[in-house]
Amino acid sequence: MKRTAFSWWTGESTKGGSLPTSGHQCRALSDRLFKWGKAQPRPTPEPHFTSRIIPLPASDSPGGFNANSPRAGGHDTVSLLLRDALAQRFAAEHAAREAGVTEEDLAAAPQPAVSFAALQAASLESAAPAGQLLMRTPGWKRALDLALVALTYPIWLPLMLLVMAAVKISSPGPIFYRQERVGFRGRPFMIFKFRSMKVHAQTSGHELHFERLMRGGAPMTKLDAGDPRIIPWGRVLRATGLDELPQVFNVIRGEMSLVGPRPCTRLEFERYEDWQRERVNALPGLTGYWQVNGKNRTTFQQMIEMDLFYAKHSSVCLDLWIMIKTPAVLFMQTLELLQKRALKLAKVNTGPQKVLARTPDGGGAA
């Protein structure tokens, strides 16, 4: 074959008008044929960010999104988008600060419709096990709780042993009582208390009483007076707050704090309005702002307002102030209970005396 017939194919002279016969020339020809027949790859378009929501796959590790996860489908598109979006955001904020723009102006500026950090946090929360709590409370609060629990254990541990013995002697049954409560961010947990009621006591009366308090606006009084469900020494435990002492273990586990709103039951939480449910934005506590500012003398509406105030203004100074004020409030509650008991005993003792002082004909004694 002539040289001109294959010059466009091989791109080199065949030297004599025939096909190449040497091994080197054959390999060069095959390489050119392979390159000519192979499809050329299309250029990859640059990613274009829009405001549509990009679903994030669940994370395999608590640290963040894992692009190599089998659930990620073998693609790291979402991780690249997150990385690029965060890099652009940090670059924009850095440039704005250098230009003299304040943080108030940045906060007032229009934000994108989708927050990639919020989507990633939501993905991590949905992927967490049912029993795992992803707490996002201030670091100082957790450190303060653990430090005070460790420093005061010579006080609360002997008290706990004494109450355990009193409950065991005064009433048959278990010493501790467990109940499901609504905790931080609406996550349920089991609260620990000393049992102050009889075993298998009905709670329907308490639920109806709380519902009346929510609707009627009456003070948040308990059904302790004349309640047959309460065991001996139960009213004293409630008035002094000693029945809440086992919740120290909830504090150690990170489910509660020493200071915070009282955790409500699930039935109570379902009756809350939307704005009232914001009280769970603070970690529940043993004592709180409402407990030292009236407690049983306040209405349900005032309790919610105080809890919301604490959730928005929580600080080290406020927590320390509440802790310092709590013993005095408990002492006043105990004193009030003793005064009520003394008046009740006085009425019981004066009743028979009045009857004996009367004559059989109904007249007064001589």
MORA-V845454 format. One record per helix or strand of 2 or more residues. SS is the DSSP state (H for helix, E for strand). FROM is the first residue (numbers start at 0). TO is the last residue. If there is no record, write none. Layout:
ss from to
SS FROM TO
SS FROM TO
This chain:
ss from to
H 2 9
H 22 36
H 69 71
H 76 97
H 102 107
H 115 126
H 138 150
H 152 169
E 175 181
H 183 185
E 187 193
H 203 215
H 233 239
H 241 251
E 256 258
H 265 270
H 275 280
E 284 286
H 294 296
H 299 311
H 315 356
